Amino acid sequence: MTRQLSHYVNRDLSWIEFNRRVLQEAQDTNNPLLERAKFLSIVSSNLDEFMSVRVAGIQDQIRAGYTKMDFTGYTPAGLWKRLIKRTTQMVYDQYKTYREVFRCLGREGIIITSVEELNANQFKTVSQYFQEIVFPVLTPMAVDQSRPFPLVHTKELYLAVLLHQENSMPDEEPLFAIVQVPSILPRFVAIPGRTNSKKMEFVLLEDLIEHHITTLFNGYTPFAVHPFRITRNADLTLNEDGAEDLLEEIEKELRRRRWGIPVRLEVARGMHPIALEILKEELEIEDNLIEIDGPLDLSFLMRFVHSLPGYDNLRYSRLEPVYPHEFDETDDMFEVIRQRDVLMYHPYESFEAVNDFIDQAADDPNVLAIKMTLYRVSGQSALVQALSKAAESGKQVTVVVELKARFDEERNIAWARQLEKSGCHVVYGLVGLKTHAKICLVVRREMGTLRRYVHVGTGNYNDSTASLYTDIGLFTSHPVIGSDASALFNEVTGYSSPYEWKAFGVAPTDLKEKLFRLIDREIANANQGKAGRIVAKMNSLSNQEMIDKLYEASQAGVKIELIVRGVCCLRPGVDGRSENIRVISIVDRFLEHSRVMYFYNGGEEEIYLSSADWMTRNLTRRIELMCPVFDENLRKTLINMLQLNLDDNVKSRELQANGTYVHVKNDMMPFRSQFEARSIPQWKFYV
């Protein structure tokens, strides 16, 4: 019996399709070899987070006896089976690709080899490295009656060791120990080249430790050594209402995360059955066991690729971000923004302009206050330094730091403490809500009055990710946007009655309702025989009400084009429901991260930048922001940006009604949107 398709694609199955598109980039022989290796790393990192959050949540539902179907028609148990089957297949395909990529790299002179294949001189060198650098860091941990099974850290690599005591009886039960492969050391060890060879050879750290394992167990004979790795439930469970200090509560939860329930066990193929049974019993895991034919945890390839000197022919050509033309020949950014709005497109335009804006505000004696949201910040953030400098100089500096940004909690706690020490007012947002809006407000005294300067963005204030993600930022001194910005910070930091937003759409109060009104306007125009069109770009679309509203618009004749990089629960191209909806996804060199919404509005086109995807969490459980772009030339620029994506026929995949994706193919010349975007003067409108 064929299972009838739901009106919706399941969110988690859609995510697997997304990660498969990432894997396809590793498989694409048109991509440079070292970039293919980096995509393999991203596949692993993505899977780690998916297992520790999404799959862990489904496991919790099963454990709690929850059997209700979600809106896509899946029970937790039914979904679990499909996810495990598909992720297992994905890992198999990933390692098949890994072997292919490294066969090709070997022909280019980049080789990961085994210790057994080294010549005498090479072996002497790596053995010395082991004795001097690796051995002092290792800690063998025996498991017996007096020493219980130790804490195995999530996503860390370990060796399971079976041993016999010297002179023991052949049928005596083996002993068991584990050794952590130290993550503080590089996973790959460079070895000296062979005579007259230009090759770069490496051995993996776990292989080196395994080869010298006897040095850790004097008087015992190790007879089986196998790598393993577990992934634990990493979702934080916070009691924000009862927490006297949110920062301390999150620090406690981060400590508890180390003891999260194991969700997945990865082992090397061919692991000794006794060692495998011990791990399964001690970790209490049966269903999500993955045997891997190759090195566990390919996320190390990102660091490996970045550490290799040279080999530019095996990488993407270097992109040099241009400094925004509007600020190129001025030392006074405020003067430029006072005269006109400025749009930036990262990574093609430099994030340094944002750093310079905050830095100038910190130094300017006429600036009275700086208010800013921080969600994910880089390790060496120039913004944090500038904010600290501004506070130390006597300015009112308010920073809303989101402590609950998943996997960045510890870093954000450190930044929050540094900012507080320098005199900034640090706010952790509202109870139960993550502050995900990206906005900075500078209040400046000018000619006896105050003027507000605002930066809003689609991505985080993070100079590292700004070189890897496509995001858009807007500088403006528009008084309506400035007024809304002040009201937004007042709501987040203090007590404030509901505000009548003049320009913004703000979640969780009215963003969804504003989007519905904009879509309803297109529906009304279509019902009157006028053209109706919506183009929306985002990372994910999974909110059922939003999908139903888009179905309604499609049925009214509104032409809808969606550029959704990741999860999409909407089924396009279904007769009578979504035949007017097209969905594409672009996975390429840079992570498509910007959120842009376009509405035709009877020819009076409107366009918005947003921090929010169309997911339930963004629309109902986060403080999010959608900001209009008032400048006509900037609207044209953004329409051009969207059209670049819509015209892509190289890295664009189109979602089919059955939930799968196929490469876009047409009769047009090959057009790769991320490569075309580098030619900014061709599509950016200047006044």
C-alpha positions in Angstrom: 0.0 0.0 0.0 1.5 3.4 -1.1 1.7 6.0 1.7 -0.3 9.0 0.6 1.8 12.2 0.5 1.1 14.7 3.3 0.6 18.3 2.3 3.9 18.9 4.0 7.5 17.6 3.9 8.8 16.5 7.3 11.2 19.0 8.7 13.9 16.5 9.7 13.7 14.5 6.5 14.0 17.8 4.6 17.1 18.6 6.7 18.6 15.3 5.5 18.0 16.4 1.9 19.8 19.6 2.7 22.9 17.8 4.1 22.8 15.6 1.1 23.1 18.7 -1.1 26.2 19.6 0.9 27.6 16.1 0.3 26.9 16.5 -3.4 29.3 19.5 -3.3 32.0 17.1 -2.0 31.2 14.7 -4.8 31.2 17.4 -7.5 34.4 16.9 -9.5 34.0 20.5 -10.8 34.9 21.8 -7.3 38.6 22.1 -6.4 39.8 19.0 -4.5 40.6 20.7 -1.2 37.2 22.4 -1.2 35.6 19.0 -1.7 37.4 17.9 1.5 36.0 20.9 3.3 32.5 20.0 2.3 33.1 16.5 3.7 34.0 18.2 7.0 30.8 20.3 6.9 28.7 17.2 6.4 30.1 15.7 9.6 29.7 18.9 11.6 26.1 19.2 10.4 25.3 15.6 11.3 26.8 16.1 14.8 24.5 19.0 15.5 21.5 17.2 13.9 22.1 14.1 16.1 22.7 16.0 19.3 19.6 18.3 19.0 17.0 17.0 16.5 17.5 13.3 16.8 18.0 13.6 20.6 14.7 15.4 20.9 12.9 12.7 19.0 14.6 10.1 21.3 13.2 12.1 24.3 9.7 11.9 22.8 9.9 8.2 22.3 11.3 7.7 25.9 8.4 9.7 27.2 5.8 7.5 25.4 4.7 10.3 23.0 2.9 8.8 20.0 1.0 11.7 18.5 1.7 12.5 14.8 3.2 15.8 13.8 1.6 18.0 11.2 3.5 16.1 8.5 2.1 12.8 9.5 4.9 11.2 11.4 5.0 9.7 14.9 8.4 10.0 16.8 9.0 6.3 16.5 8.2 6.2 12.7 10.3 9.2 12.1 13.2 7.8 14.1 13.4 4.7 11.9 13.5 6.7 8.7 16.1 9.2 10.1 18.5 6.4 11.3 18.2 4.6 7.9 18.8 7.8 5.9 21.7 9.1 8.0 23.4 5.7 8.0 23.2 5.7 4.2 24.5 9.3 4.1 27.6 8.3 6.2 28.2 5.4 3.9 28.1 7.7 0.9 30.3 10.3 2.7 33.1 7.8 3.3 32.9 6.5 -0.2 33.4 10.1 -1.3 36.2 10.5 1.3 38.2 7.6 -0.2 37.7 9.1 -3.7 38.8 12.6 -2.7 42.0 11.3 -1.0 42.8 9.1 -3.9 42.8 12.2 -6.1 44.7 14.2 -3.4 47.3 11.4 -3.4 47.9 12.0 -7.1 48.5 15.7 -6.2 51.0 14.7 -3.5 48.8 15.0 -0.4 48.7 11.7 1.4 47.3 10.4 4.7 49.2 7.1 5.3 49.5 4.5 8.1 52.4 4.2 10.5 53.1 0.8 9.1 53.9 2.2 5.7 56.6 4.7 6.9 60.3 4.1 6.2 62.8 3.9 9.1 63.6 7.6 9.1 60.0 8.7 9.1 59.1 6.2 11.8 61.9 7.5 14.0 60.6 11.1 13.6 56.9 10.3 14.4 58.0 8.1 17.3 60.0 11.0 18.8 56.9 13.2 18.3 54.8 10.6 20.2 57.2 10.4 23.1 57.8 14.1 23.5 54.4 15.6 22.6 51.7 13.0 22.7 52.6 10.5 25.4 52.7 13.1 28.3 49.1 14.1 27.4 47.6 10.6 27.3 45.6 9.1 30.2 44.7 5.4 30.0 41.5 4.7 31.9 40.9 1.1 33.1 37.4 -0.2 33.6 37.0 -2.8 36.4 35.2 -3.4 39.7 37.1 -0.7 41.5 37.1 1.8 38.6 33.7 2.4 37.0 33.2 3.4 33.4 34.6 6.9 33.0 32.9 10.0 31.6 33.1 9.8 27.8 32.8 13.3 26.4 30.5 14.0 23.6 32.0 14.2 20.1 35.5 13.4 21.4 37.6 10.6 19.8 38.6 7.6 22.0 40.3 4.3 21.6 38.8 1.2 23.1 41.5 -1.2 24.2 41.3 -4.9 25.1 44.2 -6.3 27.0 45.6 -9.5 28.6 47.9 -9.5 31.5 51.3 -11.0 30.6 51.4 -14.7 31.3 47.6 -14.9 31.7 45.7 -18.0 30.6 44.5 -18.0 26.9 40.8 -18.3 27.9 41.0 -15.6 30.6 38.4 -12.8 30.2 40.1 -9.8 28.7 40.5 -6.4 30.5 39.1 -3.2 29.1 40.4 0.4 29.0 39.8 3.5 27.1 42.2 6.3 26.0 41.1 9.7 24.8 42.7 11.0 21.7 43.7 14.5 22.8 41.7 17.1 20.9 44.2 19.7 22.1 46.7 18.3 19.5 46.3 18.3 15.8 44.5 15.2 14.5 47.1 14.9 11.7 50.8 14.6 12.2 53.1 15.7 9.4 56.0 13.3 8.6 59.2 14.1 6.8 59.2 13.6 3.1 60.9 10.7 1.4 64.1 11.3 -0.6 63.6 13.3 -3.7 59.8 13.5 -3.1 57.7 16.6 -3.1 54.8 14.8 -1.4 53.3 16.0 1.9 52.5 12.9 4.0 50.6 12.7 7.3 49.5 10.1 9.8 46.4 10.4 11.9 47.0 10.9 15.6 44.8 7.9 16.6 46.9 5.7 14.3 50.1 6.9 16.0 48.7 6.3 19.5 47.5 2.8 18.5 50.9 1.9 17.2 52.5 2.9 20.5 49.7 1.7 22.7 51.9 -0.8 24.6 53.8 2.1 26.2 50.6 3.0 28.1 50.1 -0.5 29.6 53.3 -1.9 31.1 52.9 -5.5 32.0 49.9 -6.0 29.8 49.4 -7.0 26.2 46.9 -5.0 24.2 45.4 -7.2 21.5 42.6 -5.1 20.1 42.5 -1.3 19.7 39.6 0.5 18.0 38.5 4.1 17.8 35.0 5.1 18.9 33.0 8.3 19.5 29.7 9.1 21.0 27.3 12.0 20.5 25.2 13.1 23.5 21.9 15.0 23.8 23.1 18.7 23.8 19.8 20.5 24.2 19.7 22.8 27.2 16.8 22.6 29.6 16.5 25.9 31.3 14.2 27.0 34.1 14.4 30.7 33.2 11.5 31.6 35.5 13.1 30.1 38.6 16.6 31.2 37.8 17.9 34.0 40.0 20.8 34.5 37.6 20.4 33.4 34.0 24.2 33.4 33.4 24.8 31.0 36.3 21.9 28.8 35.3 23.3 28.4 31.8 26.7 27.6 33.2 25.2 24.9 35.3 23.4 23.5 32.2 26.6 23.5 30.2 28.2 21.3 32.9 25.1 19.0 32.8 25.5 18.8 29.0 28.6 16.7 29.5 26.3 14.0 31.0 23.7 14.1 28.3 22.1 10.8 27.2 24.1 9.2 24.4 22.3 9.5 21.1 24.8 7.9 18.6 27.8 5.6 18.9 30.3 5.6 16.0 32.9 2.8 15.9 35.5 1.7 13.5 34.4 -1.1 11.2 35.7 -4.5 12.5 35.7 -3.5 16.2 36.2 -6.5 18.4 32.8 -7.9 19.5 33.7 -7.9 23.2 34.8 -4.2 23.1 31.6 -3.3 21.1 29.3 -5.1 23.6 31.0 -3.3 26.6 30.5 0.1 24.9 26.8 -0.6 24.0 26.1 -1.8 27.6 27.9 0.9 29.4 26.6 3.7 27.1 23.1 2.1 27.0 22.8 2.5 23.3 21.4 0.0 20.8 19.6 1.7 17.9 22.0 4.3 16.6 25.2 2.4 16.1 27.2 3.4 13.0 30.2 1.3 11.8 32.6 3.5 9.8 35.1 2.4 7.2 37.6 5.2 7.6 38.7 7.9 10.1 35.9 8.8 12.6 34.8 12.4 12.6 35.8 13.9 9.3 35.2 17.4 10.7 39.0 17.5 11.2 39.4 18.0 7.5 38.5 21.7 7.8 41.5 22.3 9.9 43.6 20.0 7.8 42.8 21.9 4.6 43.4 25.3 6.2 46.8 24.1 7.6 48.2 23.1 4.2 50.6 25.6 2.7 50.2 26.3 -1.0 48.2 24.2 -3.3 46.2 27.2 -4.6 45.3 25.3 -7.7 43.3 22.9 -5.5 41.3 25.8 -3.8 38.7 28.4 -4.8 40.3 31.5 -6.1 40.7 34.0 -3.3 37.9 36.5 -2.8 39.0 40.0 -1.6 36.0 41.7 -0.2 35.7 45.3 -1.4 35.2 48.1 1.0 31.7 49.7 0.4 32.0 52.3 -2.3 29.9 54.7 -0.3 32.5 54.9 2.5 35.6 54.5 0.4 36.7 58.1 0.4 35.5 59.5 3.8 36.5 59.5 7.4 33.0 60.4 8.5 30.5 57.5 8.1 27.8 59.5 9.9 27.9 62.2 7.2 27.4 59.6 4.4 24.5 57.8 6.3 22.9 61.1 7.1 22.7 61.8 3.3 21.6 58.4 2.1 21.0 54.8 3.1 23.8 52.3 2.4 23.4 48.6 1.7 26.2 46.0 2.1 26.4 42.5 0.7 28.8 40.2 2.6 31.2 38.5 1.9 31.6 40.4 -1.3 31.7 43.7 0.6 33.8 43.9 3.7 32.5 43.6 7.2 35.2 46.0 8.3 32.7 48.8 7.5 30.5 47.6 10.4 33.6 47.5 12.7 34.5 51.0 11.6 31.0 52.3 12.2 31.1 51.1 15.9 34.7 52.2 16.3 33.9 55.7 15.0 30.9 55.8 17.3 33.1 54.9 20.2 35.6 57.7 19.5 33.0 60.4 18.6 32.5 62.9 21.4 29.0 63.7 20.0 27.8 60.1 20.3 25.8 59.7 23.5 24.7 56.1 23.4 25.2 52.8 21.6 22.8 49.9 21.8 23.4 46.6 20.1 22.3 43.0 20.0 25.0 40.2 20.0 24.0 36.6 19.2 27.1 34.9 17.9 30.4 36.8 18.1 33.8 35.8 16.7 36.7 34.7 18.9 38.6 38.0 18.5 35.8 40.5 18.1 36.7 44.1 17.2 33.1 45.0 18.0 33.4 43.9 21.6 36.7 45.9 21.9 35.0 49.0 20.5 32.0 48.7 22.7 34.2 48.4 25.7 36.2 51.4 24.7 32.9 53.4 24.3 31.7 52.5 27.8 35.1 53.3 29.3 34.9 56.8 27.7 31.6 57.5 29.4 29.1 56.7 26.7 25.9 54.8 27.6 26.5 51.4 26.1 23.8 48.8 26.2 24.4 45.3 24.8 21.8 42.6 24.6 23.8 39.4 24.7 22.0 36.1 23.9 23.4 33.6 26.3 21.3 30.8 24.8 22.9 30.8 21.3 23.3 27.0 20.9 27.0 25.9 21.1 28.2 29.5 21.6 27.0 29.8 25.2 30.4 29.7 26.8 31.9 32.2 24.4 28.9 34.6 24.9 29.2 34.3 28.7 32.9 35.3 28.4 32.0 38.3 26.2 29.2 39.3 28.6 31.6 39.4 31.5 34.2 41.4 29.6 31.6 43.9 28.6 30.3 44.3 32.1 33.8 44.9 33.4 34.3 47.7 31.0 31.1 49.4 32.1 28.6 48.3 29.5 25.0 47.6 30.5 24.6 43.9 29.6 21.1 42.5 29.2 20.3 38.9 28.7 16.9 39.5 26.9 13.4 38.4 27.9 12.5 35.2 29.8 11.6 32.4 27.4 12.7 34.3 24.3 16.0 34.2 22.4 17.1 37.6 21.1 17.9 36.8 17.5 17.4 40.3 15.9 20.5 41.9 14.5 20.5 45.6 15.1 22.7 48.4 16.3 21.5 51.9 17.3 23.8 54.9 17.7 22.4 58.1 19.2 24.3 61.2 18.2 24.0 64.9 19.2 23.9 67.1 16.1 23.1 70.9 15.8 21.2 71.0 19.1 19.1 67.9 18.5 19.6 64.1 18.5 19.8 61.9 15.4 19.6 58.1 15.4 21.9 56.0 13.2 20.9 52.4 12.7 22.4 49.2 11.3 20.2 46.2 10.7 21.4 43.0 9.3 20.3 39.5 8.3 23.4 37.9 9.9 25.3 38.0 13.2 27.8 40.6 14.1 30.6 38.2 13.5 33.5 39.1 11.2 34.5 35.4 10.8 31.2 34.2 9.5 30.8 37.4 7.5 33.6 36.0 5.3 31.9 32.7 4.9 28.1 33.5 4.8 26.1 35.7 2.4 24.4 38.3 4.4 23.0 41.8 3.9 23.3 44.9 6.2 21.6 48.2 6.0 22.9 51.6 7.4 20.2 54.2 7.7 19.4 57.4 9.6 15.7 57.3 8.5 13.8 58.8 11.5 11.0 56.2 11.4 13.4 53.3 11.5 15.4 55.1 14.3 12.2 55.6 16.3 11.3 51.9 16.0 14.8 50.9 16.9 14.6 52.9 20.1 11.3 51.3 21.0 12.7 47.8 20.3 15.6 48.3 22.7 13.2 49.7 25.3 11.0 46.6 25.1 14.0 44.3 25.4 15.8 46.1 28.2 12.9 47.5 30.3 9.2 47.6 30.8 7.3 49.0 27.9 3.7 48.8 26.7 3.0 47.2 23.3 4.3 49.5 20.6 2.7 50.4 17.4 5.5 49.6 15.0 5.7 52.2 12.2 8.2 50.3 10.0 9.4 47.1 11.7 7.8 43.8 12.0 8.9 42.3 15.4 8.5 38.7 16.6 6.9 37.3 18.7 4.3 40.1 18.8 3.4 41.0 15.2 5.9 39.7 12.7 3.8 36.8 11.5 0.7 38.9 11.4 2.5 41.6 9.3 3.7 38.9 6.9 0.2 37.6 6.6 -1.1 41.1 5.8 1.6 41.5 3.1 0.6 38.1 1.6 -3.1 38.9 1.8 -2.5 42.1 -0.1 -1.0 40.0 -3.0 -4.0 37.6 -2.8 -6.4 40.6 -3.0 -4.6 42.0 -6.0 -4.7 38.5 -7.7 -8.4 38.1 -7.0 -9.0 41.5 -8.7 -7.2 40.2 -11.8 -3.9 42.1 -11.1 -0.5 40.6 -11.0 0.6 39.2 -7.6 4.2 38.1 -6.9 6.2 37.2 -3.8 9.9 36.4 -3.7 11.3 35.3 -0.3 14.8 34.1 0.6 15.5 32.5 3.9 17.3 29.6 5.5 14.3 27.5 6.5 10.5 27.3 6.0 8.7 25.0 8.4 5.8 26.9 10.1 2.6 25.3 9.2 0.5 28.4 9.2 2.9 30.2 7.0 2.9 27.3 4.5 -0.9 27.3 4.5 -0.9 31.0 3.8 1.5 30.5 0.9 -0.8 27.7 -0.4 -3.7 30.1 -0.2 -1.8 32.7 -2.2 -0.9 30.1 -4.8 -4.5 29.1 -5.2 -5.4 32.7 -5.8 -2.9 33.0 -8.6 0.0 34.7 -6.8 3.3 33.7 -8.4 5.7 32.7 -5.6 9.4 32.1 -5.8 11.1 30.8 -2.6 14.9 30.6 -2.2 15.2 28.3 0.8 18.7 27.0 1.5 17.9 24.4 4.1 14.7 22.9 5.5 11.5 23.4 3.5 8.3 21.7 4.6 6.2 23.2 1.7 5.5 20.9 -1.3 5.6 23.0 -4.5 4.0 22.2 -7.8 1.0 20.3 -6.5 -2.1 20.9 -8.7 -4.8 22.8 -7.0 -2.6 23.8 -4.1 0.9 24.9 -4.9 1.3 24.9 -8.7 2.2 28.6 -8.6 5.1 28.0 -6.1 8.7 27.4 -7.1 11.3 26.5 -4.5 15.0 26.4 -5.1 18.0 25.9 -2.8 21.6 27.1 -3.5 24.5 25.3 -1.9 27.8 26.7 -3.0 31.1 28.1 -1.7 29.4 30.5 0.7 26.6 29.6 3.1 23.5 31.4 1.8 22.2 33.1 5.0 20.4 36.3 4.1 16.7 36.7 4.6 15.0 39.0 2.1 11.3 39.4 1.3 9.8 41.0 -1.8 6.2 41.9 -2.5 5.0 43.2 -5.9 2.2 45.3 -4.3 0.5 46.2 -7.6 3.8 47.7 -8.9 4.6 49.7 -5.8 7.3 47.1 -4.9 8.2 46.6 -1.2 11.3 44.8 0.1 12.3 43.8 3.6 15.4 42.5 5.3 14.9 40.2 8.3 16.7 38.2 10.9 13.9 35.6 10.9 13.4 32.4 9.0 9.8 31.3 8.6 10.0 28.7 11.4 7.8 28.4 14.4 10.6 29.2 16.8 11.5 32.4 14.9 7.9 33.6 14.7 6.8 32.7 18.2 9.8 32.1 20.6 12.4 34.6 19.5 12.8 38.4 19.3 13.2 38.9 15.6 13.2 41.9 13.3 12.0 42.6 9.8 12.9 46.0 8.4 11.7 47.7 5.2 14.1 49.2 2.7 12.8 52.7 1.8 15.5 53.8 -0.7 14.4 53.1 -4.3 17.9 52.4 -5.5 18.6 50.0 -2.7 15.3 48.2 -3.5 16.5 47.8 -7.1 19.8 46.4 -5.8 18.1 43.9 -3.6 15.8 42.8 -6.4 19.0 42.3 -8.5 20.4 40.2 -5.7 17.3 38.0 -5.6 17.4 37.6 -9.4 21.0 36.5 -9.3 19.8 33.5 -7.2 16.7 32.9 -9.3 18.8 32.7 -12.4 21.4 30.3 -11.0 21.5 27.1 -13.1 24.8 25.7 -11.8 24.5 25.4 -8.0 20.7 25.7 -7.7 18.5 22.7 -7.0 14.7 22.8 -7.3 12.4 21.1 -4.8 10.1 18.5 -6.2 6.6 17.7 -4.9 7.9 14.4 -3.5 10.4 16.2 -1.3 13.5 15.5 -3.4 15.7 18.1 -5.1 17.1 18.1 -8.7 19.7 20.3 -10.3 18.2 23.2 -12.2 18.8 22.6 -15.9 17.8 25.0 -18.8 18.9 26.2 -22.1 20.6 29.3 -20.7 24.3 29.8 -20.5 25.8 28.5 -17.2 25.1 31.1 -14.5 26.6 30.7 -11.0 25.1 33.3 -8.7 27.8 33.4 -6.1 30.4 34.0 -8.8 28.4 36.6 -10.5 27.8 38.5 -7.2 31.5 39.3 -7.1 31.0 41.8 -9.8 29.2 44.2 -7.5 29.3 47.4 -9.7 27.3 45.5 -12.4 24.2 45.2 -10.2 24.5 47.7 -7.4 22.7 50.9 -8.0 24.5 54.1 -6.8 22.9 57.5 -6.5 
